[in-house]
Amino acid sequence: MCERGIVPDLVVGSSIGAVNAAFFAGEPTLEGTYLAAEMWRAVATNDVFPKGRLHGSWRFVERREAVYPIEGLRRLVSSFLRFDRLEDSVVPLTIVATRLDDGVEEWLTEGPALEAVLASAALPAIFPAVEREGSRYIDGGVVDNTPLSVALAAGARRIYVLLCGGVNSSPIDSGRPYEALLVAFGLSIRTRLRRDLAAVPSHVEVIVLEQSGVAEILWQDFSHTEELLERGYLDARVVLDRVEAQMAELEGTRLATRWWSRTAGRPPLTRKRTRADRSS
């Protein structure tokens, strides 16, 4: 998007999207995007999901709040945050988190940025709840994984939705009970997204950038980062080319509400992208 000169008035993030949103809101440039990609390339599974000496599937059923401590994620987020408080981000930023006490969806725009991002990304059972200003929070995706409602409430007329997956992605087969729970969680997320997209007012443009190849990868597997970055970049170029061509054809006339799928005409993964490619 930075390559196309698209400058957001507001960035909204929920769950893992809160991590990426905070990174971009602090460094909303092409160089900042490169830095984000390099950060993800450097992350290994054990950095975020550390395995102890006695780690095993039994840890999902023992008496504990979560399987993994959140310190690894805390170190990761702390390493790239460019601001201490949400209100100090370069681009206005809203983080969505779920208040554990009563299930309320909170839109966080002020206060400590690190705790807000961690709260939004605290996947239940995987990470413990995060305390922030006297309340405990869990993953924002529990109540609103793709928070179109935040953008609409802010008066947005054009919304770019960046997905870690697809609107109609097929779930992977689950081999363990806890995996079945995560599959069900994913289904509920995509169902709400389709419903929310269908309810967007007709005067608002929505461009959906899907990510291919995610459904086949386990949630704790970081070994495919380079491939996913490449796929995401190519998928986005196809969609944005299509959008720009249609806008040029209409000569500035506002589009009707719609979303573009990455499935038609996505370029094959044939080579690595050079820095010259990235700046084109």
Phi, psi and chi 1 to 4 in degrees:
 res  aa     phi    psi   chi1   chi2   chi3   chi4
   1 MET       -  -37.7  -67.2  174.8   64.2      -
   2 CYS   -62.0  -34.9  -70.7      -      -      -
   3 GLU   -62.1  -28.9  -70.4 -178.4   -4.0      -
   4 ARG   -90.9    1.4  -50.1  -62.5  175.8  106.2
   5 GLY    75.0   21.2      -      -      -      -
   6 ILE   -81.1  116.9  -60.9  170.8      -      -
   7 VAL  -113.3  112.6 -179.7      -      -      -
   8 PRO   -75.8  145.8   28.8  -35.0      -      -
   9 ASP   -86.5  -19.8  -61.1  -55.5      -      -
  10 LEU  -154.6  139.5  171.2   67.9      -      -
  11 VAL  -118.0  130.7  179.3      -      -      -
  12 VAL  -123.2  135.3 -175.4      -      -      -
  13 GLY  -139.2  145.5      -      -      -      -
  14 SER  -139.6  141.1 -179.2      -      -      -
  15 SER    61.5 -132.7 -167.0      -      -      -
  16 ILE   -64.5  -24.1 -172.0   59.5      -      -
  17 GLY   -63.6  -25.9      -      -      -      -
  18 ALA   -67.5  -36.0      -      -      -      -
  19 VAL   -64.5  -50.3  176.7      -      -      -
  20 ASN   -67.2  -36.7  -73.6  -42.2      -      -
  21 ALA   -63.9  -41.3      -      -      -      -
  22 ALA   -66.5  -38.7      -      -      -      -
  23 PHE   -60.7  -49.9 -160.2  128.5      -      -
  24 PHE   -67.7  -39.9 -177.0   77.4      -      -
  25 ALA   -63.6  -24.7      -      -      -      -
  26 GLY   -89.1  -20.2      -      -      -      -
  27 GLU  -145.7   69.4 -169.6   69.9   38.5      -
  28 PRO   -81.0   58.1   32.1  -35.0      -      -
  29 THR  -134.0  169.8   63.6      -      -      -
  30 LEU   -63.1  -40.0 -169.6   58.2      -      -
  31 GLU   -64.0  -38.6 -173.8   62.0   26.9      -
  32 GLY   -62.6  -35.3      -      -      -      -
  33 THR   -65.8  -41.4  -55.8      -      -      -
  34 TYR   -60.5  -42.4  -67.2  152.6      -      -
  35 LEU   -63.7  -39.5  -69.8  173.0      -      -
  36 ALA   -62.2  -42.8      -      -      -      -
  37 ALA   -62.9  -41.6      -      -      -      -
  38 GLU   -65.5  -36.4  -68.7  -56.5  -39.4      -
  39 MET   -61.5  -46.0 -179.4  -88.3  -67.4      -
  40 TRP   -68.0  -34.1  -76.8  118.1      -      -
  41 ARG   -62.2  -30.9  -71.4 -172.7  179.6  101.0
  42 ALA   -84.5   -9.4      -      -      -      -
  43 VAL   -83.5  130.8  175.0      -      -      -
  44 ALA  -108.6  158.2      -      -      -      -
  45 THR   -52.4  -44.5  -60.9      -      -      -
  46 ASN   -67.8  -17.9 -158.3   53.9      -      -
  47 ASP   -68.3  -35.5  -65.3  -27.6      -      -
  48 VAL  -104.4  -37.2 -178.9      -      -      -
  49 PHE  -119.9   74.1  -55.1  112.7      -      -
  50 PRO   -68.6  137.4   26.3  -34.7      -      -
  51 LYS   -98.8  122.0  -69.2 -175.1  177.7 -178.9
  52 GLY   -77.7  179.5      -      -      -      -
  53 ARG   -63.3  -30.0 -172.8  166.3   54.8   89.1
  54 LEU  -114.3   32.3  -59.5  175.4      -      -
  55 HIS   -70.9  141.6 -171.7   84.2      -      -
  56 GLY  -176.2  174.9      -      -      -      -
  57 SER   -61.0  -24.9  -61.6      -      -      -
  58 TRP   -61.4  -20.8   58.1  -88.7      -      -
  59 ARG   -67.0  -17.0  -63.4 -168.8   63.5  175.4
  60 PHE   -77.9  -11.1  -75.5   85.1      -      -
  61 VAL  -121.3   -5.1  -64.6      -      -      -
  62 GLU   -76.7  167.1   68.6  176.7  -14.9      -
  63 ARG   -78.7   93.6  -64.2 -177.5   66.6   85.5
  64 ARG  -159.0  158.5   59.8  168.1   59.3 -135.1
  65 GLU   -73.1  -34.7 -177.6 -178.2    2.2      -
  66 ALA  -151.1  157.4      -      -      -      -
  67 VAL   -73.9  -39.2  175.0      -      -      -
  68 TYR  -117.6  146.0  -61.3  100.5      -      -
  69 PRO   -71.4  160.4   27.9  -34.6      -      -
  70 ILE   -96.7    3.7 -155.0  166.7      -      -
  71 GLU   -61.9  -36.5  -81.3   66.0   33.9      -
  72 GLY   -63.8  -44.0      -      -      -      -
  73 LEU   -65.7  -37.4 -177.3   61.7      -      -
  74 ARG   -60.7  -44.4 -179.8 -177.1  -64.9  -84.1
  75 ARG   -63.2  -39.8  -73.8 -168.1  -66.3  -89.2
  76 LEU   -63.0  -50.1  173.1   64.8      -      -
  77 VAL   -64.9  -41.6  175.8      -      -      -
  78 SER   -61.3  -29.8  -62.2      -      -      -
  79 SER   -69.8  -21.7   69.3      -      -      -
  80 PHE  -119.6  -11.5   68.5   74.6      -      -
  81 LEU   -61.4  129.2  -92.7 -177.3      -      -
  82 ARG  -100.4    2.9  -60.1  -69.0 -167.5  -88.8
  83 PHE  -147.7  150.3   45.8   90.1      -      -
  84 ASP   -88.1  -30.5  -66.3  -33.6      -      -
  85 ARG  -123.9  146.8  -62.8 -178.8   63.1   82.5
  86 LEU   -56.7  -38.9  -66.8  175.2      -      -
  87 GLU   -70.3   -7.9   59.8  -93.1   34.7      -
  88 ASP   -98.1    5.0  -64.6  -29.3      -      -
  89 SER   -66.4  152.0   59.6      -      -      -
  90 VAL   -63.7  -46.2  176.8      -      -      -
  91 VAL  -102.7  136.0  176.2      -      -      -
  92 PRO   -50.2  135.0  -28.7   36.4      -      -
  93 LEU  -129.7  134.5  171.6   65.6      -      -
  94 THR  -123.7  129.0  -61.2      -      -      -
  95 ILE  -110.6  132.2  -61.2  -64.8      -      -
  96 VAL  -100.7  128.7  176.2      -      -      -
  97 ALA  -137.4  159.2      -      -      -      -
  98 THR  -105.3  121.0  -55.7      -      -      -
  99 ARG   -75.6  121.3 -162.8  164.7   65.2 -155.2
 100 LEU   -68.6  -32.8 -175.1   57.2      -      -
 101 ASP   -60.7  -38.6  -64.7  -20.5      -      -
 102 ASP  -137.1    5.2   50.6   14.2      -      -
 103 GLY    74.5   15.6      -      -      -      -
 104 VAL   -73.2  137.6  166.8      -      -      -
 105 GLU   -83.2  117.8  174.0 -175.7  -21.8      -
 106 GLU  -109.3  137.6  -74.6 -156.1   16.6      -
 107 TRP  -103.9  105.9  -60.0   -6.9      -      -
 108 LEU   -92.5  122.1  -51.6  176.3      -      -
 109 THR  -126.1  -10.2   58.1      -      -      -
 110 GLU  -137.2  160.4  -61.7  179.1  -18.8      -
 111 GLY   101.2 -177.7      -      -      -      -
 112 PRO   -55.9  124.1  -24.4   34.6      -      -
 113 ALA   -72.4  -41.6      -      -      -      -
 114 LEU   -59.9  -48.2  176.8   58.4      -      -
 115 GLU   -66.6  -33.5  -60.9  -51.8  -44.7      -
 116 ALA   -64.9  -46.0      -      -      -      -
 117 VAL   -65.2  -44.8  174.5      -      -      -
 118 LEU   -62.4  -40.3  -68.5  177.3      -      -
 119 ALA   -61.1  -43.6      -      -      -      -
 120 SER   -67.7  -27.0 -176.5      -      -      -
 121 ALA  -100.7    6.9      -      -      -      -
 122 ALA   -80.7   81.5      -      -      -      -
 123 LEU   -61.3  124.2 -173.4   63.5      -      -
 124 PRO   -56.1  140.9  -25.1   34.4      -      -
 125 ALA    75.2  -28.1      -      -      -      -
 126 ILE   -85.6  -49.2  -54.9  -57.9      -      -
 127 PHE  -120.0  152.6  -66.5  122.9      -      -
 128 PRO   -72.2  160.0   26.8  -34.8      -      -
 129 ALA   -62.5  152.9      -      -      -      -
 130 VAL  -110.6  130.8  173.5      -      -      -
 131 GLU   -88.4  133.0 -174.5  167.2  -24.9      -
 132 ARG  -144.6  116.2 -178.9 -178.0 -175.0  -84.8
 133 GLU    51.8   46.0  -61.1 -176.9  -10.5      -
 134 GLY    86.8   -3.5      -      -      -      -
 135 SER  -122.5  155.3  -65.2      -      -      -
 136 ARG  -103.9  139.6  -60.8  175.3   71.7 -136.3
 137 TYR  -129.7  151.3  -66.5   87.5      -      -
 138 ILE  -128.2  179.5   57.7  174.7      -      -
 139 ASP   -43.5  129.0 -161.9  -61.2      -      -
 140 GLY   -63.7  -24.8      -      -      -      -
 141 GLY   -65.7  -16.5      -      -      -      -
 142 VAL   -60.8  -37.3  170.9      -      -      -
 143 VAL  -109.4  -28.8  -70.4      -      -      -
 144 ASP  -161.3   89.8 -163.4   -5.6      -      -
 145 ASN   -76.9  -31.4 -168.1   65.1      -      -
 146 THR  -123.6   85.8  -48.4      -      -      -
 147 PRO   -76.6   68.0   25.3  -31.0      -      -
 148 LEU   -58.4  -32.7  -69.9  167.6      -      -
 149 SER   -60.2  -33.8   54.6      -      -      -
 150 VAL   -66.5  -46.6  179.6      -      -      -
 151 ALA   -63.4  -42.0      -      -      -      -
 152 LEU   -64.9  -40.7  -68.1  171.7      -      -
 153 ALA   -64.7  -28.5      -      -      -      -
 154 ALA   -80.9   -3.9      -      -      -      -
 155 GLY    89.1   20.5      -      -      -      -
 156 ALA   -62.7  139.6      -      -      -      -
 157 ARG  -106.2  -20.1  -67.5  -60.8 -173.2   91.7
 158 ARG  -138.2  125.4  178.0  178.1  -62.4  154.8
 159 ILE  -122.8  126.8  -57.4  172.5      -      -
 160 TYR  -101.0  121.4  -68.5   86.6      -      -
 161 VAL  -104.8  118.2  179.3      -      -      -
 162 LEU  -105.3  112.1  -78.0   67.6      -      -
 163 LEU  -102.8  144.5  -63.3  179.6      -      -
 164 CYS   -94.3   65.0  -66.3      -      -      -
 165 GLY   147.1 -156.6      -      -      -      -
 166 GLY  -128.1  160.8      -      -      -      -
 167 VAL   -63.8  -35.9  176.2      -      -      -
 168 ASN  -120.8   33.5  -64.8  -62.4      -      -
 169 SER   -61.1  141.9  -62.4      -      -      -
 170 SER   -85.7  138.0  -60.4      -      -      -
 171 PRO   -71.3  150.4   27.3  -34.6      -      -
 172 ILE   -80.7  158.8   61.9  173.0      -      -
 173 ASP   -69.2  138.9  -66.3  -27.5      -      -
 174 SER  -103.1  136.0   54.7      -      -      -
 175 GLY  -104.1  -11.4      -      -      -      -
 176 ARG  -133.3  155.7  -61.3 -180.0  176.5   87.5
 177 PRO   -56.6  -41.9  -28.5   36.0      -      -
 178 TYR   -67.0  -30.4   77.2   86.5      -      -
 179 GLU   -67.6  -35.5  -68.3  175.3  -13.9      -
 180 ALA   -62.7  -36.6      -      -      -      -
 181 LEU   -64.3  -42.3  -73.1  173.9      -      -
 182 LEU   -66.8  -36.3  -68.3  174.4      -      -
 183 VAL   -62.2  -44.0  167.3      -      -      -
 184 ALA   -63.1  -38.2      -      -      -      -
 185 PHE   -60.6  -43.9 -174.9   36.4      -      -
 186 GLY   -63.3  -39.3      -      -      -      -
 187 LEU   -62.4  -42.9  -73.9  173.1      -      -
 188 SER   -65.1  -37.0   68.2      -      -      -
 189 ILE   -62.6  -47.8  -74.0  172.4      -      -
 190 ARG   -69.9  -32.7  -69.8 -170.5  -67.9  -84.6
 191 THR   -64.9  -45.0  -62.2      -      -      -
 192 ARG   -64.0  -40.5  168.5  159.1 -176.7  178.4
 193 LEU   -59.5  -46.0  172.7   57.6      -      -
 194 ARG   -62.0  -39.1  -70.4 -167.3  -67.5  -92.5
 195 ARG   -66.0  -43.2 -175.8  171.3   64.3 -115.1
 196 ASP   -66.4  -38.8  -72.7   -7.4      -      -
 197 LEU   -62.9  -39.8  -76.0  170.3      -      -
 198 ALA   -67.6  -23.1      -      -      -      -
 199 ALA   -96.5    0.8      -      -      -      -
 200 VAL   -63.9  131.9  171.4      -      -      -
 201 PRO   -56.2  150.9  -24.3   34.3      -      -
 202 SER   -66.2  -20.7   59.1      -      -      -
 203 HIS   -87.3   -0.3   64.8  -81.6      -      -
 204 VAL  -105.9  130.4  178.2      -      -      -
 205 GLU   -89.8  135.2  -58.4  163.5   12.0      -
 206 VAL  -127.0  122.7 -179.8      -      -      -
 207 ILE  -113.4  116.8  -64.0   95.5      -      -
 208 VAL  -101.6  122.8  177.4      -      -      -
 209 LEU  -104.4  104.3  -54.9  178.4      -      -
 210 GLU   -86.7  160.5  -61.6  179.7  -84.6      -
 211 GLN  -116.6  117.0  169.4   70.8   72.0      -
 212 SER   -85.5  157.2   61.5      -      -      -
 213 GLY    84.1   -0.3      -      -      -      -
 214 VAL   -79.2  -34.8  175.5      -      -      -
 215 ALA   -59.4  -28.5      -      -      -      -
 216 GLU   -85.1   -1.5  -59.3   85.2    5.2      -
 217 ILE  -110.4  134.1  -60.6  173.3      -      -
 218 LEU   -67.0  149.4  -65.2  175.7      -      -
 219 TRP   -62.9  -25.9   53.7  -86.5      -      -
 220 GLN  -101.6   14.1   74.1  -86.1   47.6      -
 221 ASP   -97.4  114.1 -175.7   -2.6      -      -
 222 PHE  -103.8   10.8  -76.0   84.2      -      -
 223 SER   -79.5   -8.2   64.7      -      -      -
 224 HIS  -107.8   17.2  -61.4  -88.4      -      -
 225 THR   -56.1  -47.7  -60.6      -      -      -
 226 GLU   -60.8  -43.7 -175.8   64.0   40.8      -
 227 GLU   -63.2  -42.1  177.3 -173.4   -2.3      -
 228 LEU   -68.0  -37.5  -68.0  176.7      -      -
 229 LEU   -61.4  -43.8  -73.3  170.0      -      -
 230 GLU   -65.0  -46.3 -174.9   76.2    2.2      -
 231 ARG   -61.7  -44.5  -76.1 -176.6  178.8  -86.2
 232 GLY   -60.6  -41.5      -      -      -      -
 233 TYR   -63.4  -48.4  177.0   80.3      -      -
 234 LEU   -67.0  -41.1  -64.9  173.9      -      -
 235 ASP   -59.0  -44.7  -70.6  -17.3      -      -
 236 ALA   -65.3  -38.6      -      -      -      -
 237 ARG   -62.5  -40.5  -72.2 -167.7   67.9  162.4
 238 VAL   -61.1  -47.0  168.7      -      -      -
 239 VAL   -65.9  -47.4  175.0      -      -      -
 240 LEU   -67.0  -34.5  -66.8  175.0      -      -
 241 ASP   -59.9  -43.4  -74.6  -14.9      -      -
 242 ARG   -65.2  -42.9 -164.1  177.7  -54.7  152.0
 243 VAL   -64.4  -46.7  172.0      -      -      -
 244 GLU   -63.8  -38.2  -69.5  177.3   -3.6      -
 245 ALA   -64.5  -41.1      -      -      -      -
 246 GLN   -68.7  -38.9 -174.2  168.2    2.1      -
 247 MET   -63.9  -40.5  -72.7 -178.8  175.2      -
 248 ALA   -64.6  -38.8      -      -      -      -
 249 GLU   -64.6  -36.1 -178.0 -179.9  -17.9      -
 250 LEU   -86.5   -3.1  -65.1  173.8      -      -
 251 GLU    52.8   51.7  -64.0 -178.5  -10.0      -
 252 GLY    88.0   -9.3      -      -      -      -
 253 THR   -64.5  137.7  -56.8      -      -      -
 254 ARG   -65.7  140.4  -64.9 -166.0   67.5   83.0
 255 LEU   -78.4  156.6  -56.4  173.2      -      -
 256 ALA   -74.2  161.8      -      -      -      -
 257 THR   -62.9  130.5  -58.8      -      -      -
 258 ARG  -166.9  169.5   64.5 -165.2   68.6 -165.5
 259 TRP  -137.4  151.5   57.6  -84.5      -      -
 260 TRP  -107.9  131.5  -71.7  -99.3      -      -
 261 SER   -87.6  146.9  171.5      -      -      -
 262 ARG   -80.8   -3.4   46.7  116.8  176.8  114.7
 263 THR   -73.7  -22.3   55.2      -      -      -
 264 ALA   -96.5  113.5      -      -      -      -
 265 GLY    81.5   20.2      -      -      -      -
 266 ARG   -70.0  130.9 -176.8  173.3   64.9   81.6
 267 PRO   -63.8  148.9  -16.2   27.8      -      -
 268 PRO   -72.9  156.5   28.4  -35.5      -      -
 269 LEU   -84.3   93.2  -68.5  173.6      -      -
 270 THR  -108.7  -22.0   55.7      -      -      -
 271 ARG  -158.4  165.7   62.8 -177.0  179.3   87.5
 272 LYS   -78.0  145.9  -62.1  -66.1 -176.6 -176.4
 273 ARG   -84.6  134.4 -147.0  164.7   13.8  102.1
 274 THR   -89.8  168.5   66.6      -      -      -
 275 ARG   -62.8  -30.8 -162.9  171.4 -174.1   86.8
 276 ALA   -65.8  -38.4      -      -      -      -
 277 ASP   -60.2  -43.2  -67.1  -31.8      -      -
 278 ARG   -65.5  -28.1  -68.2  170.0 -178.2  163.8
 279 SER   -92.1    1.0   61.9      -      -      -
 280 SER   -84.8      -   62.0      -      -      -
